[in-house]
Amino acid sequence: MKKIAYLATAILALSLLFASCKMEPKLHQNVDATQKSENAEGLRVKLNGAMSMLGAYQFMGRNVFAIADICSDVAEADPSAGHFVEMYTWTFSETTSYLAQAWTFGYDIAHNATLAIIDGNELLAKKKEELAADSKNEALVAEVANIETNLSQLYALKAYCYFYMVNLFAKPYSAENQGQLGLVLIPNDKTIKPKTTVKRATVKETYDFILDLLAKAQGLQNNETSTFYPNAISTKAFEARVHLYMREWQKAADAAEAAIALGVAPIENDSYVAIWGSLAENEEFLFSLKKASDDNLSANSLNNLYGGYRASVSSVLTGLLKDGDCRKQLVGLSDKGKKTPHPRKFDGSSDGANVNNVPLVRASEVYLIAAEAYAQLGDVAKAQQKLFEVAKRDASVKAAAELPGDKAALLSFIADERAREFFCEGHRLFDLRRTEATATINGKAGYKPYNFVFPIPAAEVNAGFLEKGQDNPDWKDNLPKK
C-alpha cells in the first residue's frame, strides 16, 4: 500500500501486546501516533497509517481471509508448498504464526486507532470552539467536516478490527455463547498501559462494543466519496453484517435496507468478472483495501497464496458453481504444476502482476444479508426478491419466484449462495460457525465448527498479563478429529 501515507505507529505493544514495550516505534513522515494533530490533515495521516496496518498481510491483507477459507470446506492448501498447511489440516497450535500475527496486528490497529480517536476528539472540540466564535468562517466549517469524517472512519476501522478478532478468538454470538469469553476491550478515551493485567469481556459485551463503535461512526458526518476508506454506505452495510452475526434479524434487515436506499446494488453480470482484474473503484466493492501497481506483495499476499503456493478451491465449491454462472469464470485449472481448481479472484490486473484490491464489504453481501434476515423472519417473498439480485448470476435463475419457497430450503440456498459469491474472501468458516452448520472439514464429515474457537497465542498467555483461565482452554476439545 505504498500509495497511502502511513501512520507513524508508536506500537506500544500491549503484551505481546499487554506486557512489554520492547517494539520500536515506526515513524513515517516524522509523525508518531502519540503526537497531537494540529489539523484534519494530521489526523488523516494517522488514519492512513491505521489503514495500512489493516491491509497488511498479517491481518486483512492475507491471514484473516485465508484462515476463514482454508479452515473451511471451500479452499485447500497445497502440502508441497508449505503455506497455511497447518491451518488446512487443523494441526495448528498456540504458537502458529498466522494466528499470532492476526492477534498482534488486530490489537495494534485497535490501539493506534484509539490514539487517533483520542487525538481527533480533542482536535474536534478545539475547532468547534473556534467555530462557535467565528461561525461564518468557511475554512473552519470545512475543517470541522474533515475532522468528523476522519473520526468516523477511525471508529469504523476499530469496529472492523474487533469484528474479525472476535470471530477468530471467541465463539460465535448466540444465546448460549453470549457469556463466553470475547476480547479485551480498549476504551475510546484511553489506551491500555503496558504491563497491565487485562481481562477479556464477554462475547455479548464485545459485540455491543462493536455496535457502539459503529454508532459513533455514524453519529459523525462522513463525507468520504472513495471506497478505499470507510464511508457512510459501507459503514451502514457493515452494521447490517454485525446484526446478522448477532441473529438480530429485523435490525439486520433494516440496516441492509438503509444501505440499499443509499444506492447499493450488485454489479451487473457482464461486468462482474472484470472488476477482479482492475485496481479501479467499482460499485460492487463498497469498501476495499487499495493496492498499488508497484506494491511488492512477494510471498505475503492472497495473490501468491492462491498463485505460486497453489492453494486452491475445493470440489465442494466447484460443485456449487453451475455452467452458466458467471462466477464459474473465476475458477480455472492451475498452471503451477498441479491441475487443481484455481481461484482467479486474486490473479492480478493489467496494472501489476499479482496485484488486486481486496474487498471487505460488497454490494452483493448487503442483498444476501437482507435475504437471510427476511427468511429468518418468515418473510419468504421479500427474501426471494433480495436473493434473486445475486442468484441471477446463474443464468438459469430467471425469476425470484423460482427460488425455494420453504424457509429451511431458502436458508440452505442462501448459505450455498454465500459460498458461491464470497469464496476466498474470508467468510466461509465464520458463516459455518454462526449458522451452526455442518461440513466435511479435515476429512471429518458432519463436523460442526460452531463449537470451535482458535487458541489465544502462547506468547500472549505466557507473558502473564492476561488473567488466568482466559486462554480458550477448551479449544482442542472441538477439533475435527477424523
Rosetta blueprint (number, residue, H / E / L):
1 M L
2 K L
3 K L
4 I L
5 A L
6 Y L
7 L L
8 A L
9 T L
10 A L
11 I L
12 L L
13 A L
14 L L
15 S L
16 L L
17 L L
18 F L
19 A L
20 S L
21 C L
22 K L
23 M L
24 E L
25 P L
26 K L
27 L L
28 H E
29 Q L
30 N L
31 V E
32 D L
33 A L
34 T L
35 Q L
36 K L
37 S L
38 E L
39 N L
40 A H
41 E H
42 G H
43 L H
44 R H
45 V H
46 K H
47 L H
48 N H
49 G H
50 A H
51 M H
52 S H
53 M H
54 L H
55 G L
56 A L
57 Y L
58 Q L
59 F L
60 M L
61 G L
62 R L
63 N H
64 V H
65 F H
66 A H
67 I H
68 A H
69 D H
70 I H
71 C L
72 S L
73 D L
74 V L
75 A E
76 E E
77 A L
78 D L
79 P L
80 S L
81 A L
82 G L
83 H L
84 F L
85 V H
86 E H
87 M H
88 Y H
89 T L
90 W L
91 T L
92 F L
93 S L
94 E L
95 T L
96 T L
97 S H
98 Y H
99 L H
100 A H
101 Q H
102 A H
103 W H
104 T H
105 F H
106 G H
107 Y H
108 D H
109 I H
110 A H
111 H H
112 N H
113 A H
114 T H
115 L H
116 A H
117 I H
118 I H
119 D H
120 G H
121 N H
122 E H
123 L H
124 L H
125 A H
126 K H
127 K H
128 K H
129 E H
130 E H
131 L H
132 A H
133 A H
134 D L
135 S L
136 K L
137 N L
138 E H
139 A H
140 L H
141 V H
142 A H
143 E H
144 V H
145 A H
146 N H
147 I H
148 E H
149 T H
150 N H
151 L H
152 S H
153 Q H
154 L H
155 Y H
156 A H
157 L H
158 K H
159 A H
160 Y H
161 C H
162 Y H
163 F H
164 Y H
165 M H
166 V H
167 N H
168 L H
169 F H
170 A L
171 K L
172 P L
173 Y L
174 S L
175 A L
176 E L
177 N L
178 Q L
179 G L
180 Q L
181 L E
182 G L
183 L L
184 V L
185 L L
186 I L
187 P L
188 N L
189 D L
190 K L
191 T L
192 I L
193 K L
194 P L
195 K L
196 T L
197 T L
198 V E
199 K L
200 R L
201 A L
202 T E
203 V H
204 K H
205 E H
206 T H
207 Y H
208 D H
209 F H
210 I H
211 L H
212 D H
213 L H
214 L H
215 A H
216 K H
217 A H
218 Q H
219 G L
220 L L
221 Q L
222 N L
223 N L
224 E L
225 T L
226 S L
227 T L
228 F L
229 Y L
230 P L
231 N L
232 A H
233 I H
234 S H
235 T H
236 K H
237 A H
238 F H
239 E H
240 A H
241 R H
242 V H
243 H H
244 L H
245 Y H
246 M L
247 R L
248 E L
249 W H
250 Q H
251 K H
252 A H
253 A H
254 D H
255 A H
256 A H
257 E H
258 A H
259 A H
260 I H
261 A H
262 L L
263 G L
264 V L
265 A L
266 P L
267 I L
268 E L
269 N H
270 D H
271 S H
272 Y H
273 V L
274 A H
275 I H
276 W H
277 G H
278 S L
279 L L
280 A L
281 E L
282 N L
283 E L
284 E L
285 F E
286 L E
287 F E
288 S E
289 L E
290 K L
291 K L
292 A L
293 S L
294 D L
295 D L
296 N L
297 L L
298 S L
299 A L
300 N L
301 S L
302 L H
303 N H
304 N H
305 L H
306 Y L
307 G L
308 G L
309 Y L
310 R L
311 A L
312 S E
313 V E
314 S L
315 S H
316 V H
317 L H
318 T H
319 G H
320 L H
321 L L
322 K L
323 D L
324 G L
325 D E
326 C H
327 R H
328 K H
329 Q H
330 L H
331 V E
332 G E
333 L E
334 S L
335 D L
336 K L
337 G L
338 K L
339 K L
340 T L
341 P E
342 H E
343 P E
344 R L
345 K L
346 F L
347 D L
348 G E
349 S E
350 S L
351 D L
352 G E
353 A E
354 N L
355 V L
356 N L
357 N L
358 V E
359 P E
360 L E
361 V E
362 R E
363 A H
364 S H
365 E H
366 V H
367 Y H
368 L H
369 I H
370 A H
371 A H
372 E H
373 A H
374 Y H
375 A H
376 Q H
377 L H
378 G L
379 D L
380 V H
381 A H
382 K H
383 A H
384 Q H
385 Q H
386 K H
387 L H
388 F H
389 E H
390 V H
391 A H
392 K L
393 R L
394 D E
395 A L
396 S L
397 V L
398 K L
399 A L
400 A H
401 A H
402 E H
403 L L
404 P L
405 G L
406 D L
407 K H
408 A H
409 A H
410 L H
411 L H
412 S H
413 F H
414 I H
415 A H
416 D H
417 E H
418 R H
419 A H
420 R H
421 E H
422 F H
423 F L
424 C L
425 E L
426 G L
427 H L
428 R H
429 L H
430 F H
431 D H
432 L H
433 R H
434 R H
435 T L
436 E L
437 A L
438 T L
439 A E
440 T E
441 I E
442 N L
443 G L
444 K E
445 A E
446 G E
447 Y E
448 K L
449 P H
450 Y H
451 N H
452 F L
453 V L
454 F L
455 P L
456 I L
457 P L
458 A H
459 A H
460 E H
461 V H
462 N H
463 A H
464 G L
465 F L
466 L E
467 E L
468 K L
469 G L
470 Q L
471 D L
472 N L
473 P L
474 D L
475 W H
476 K H
477 D H
478 N H
479 L L
480 P L
481 K L
482 K L
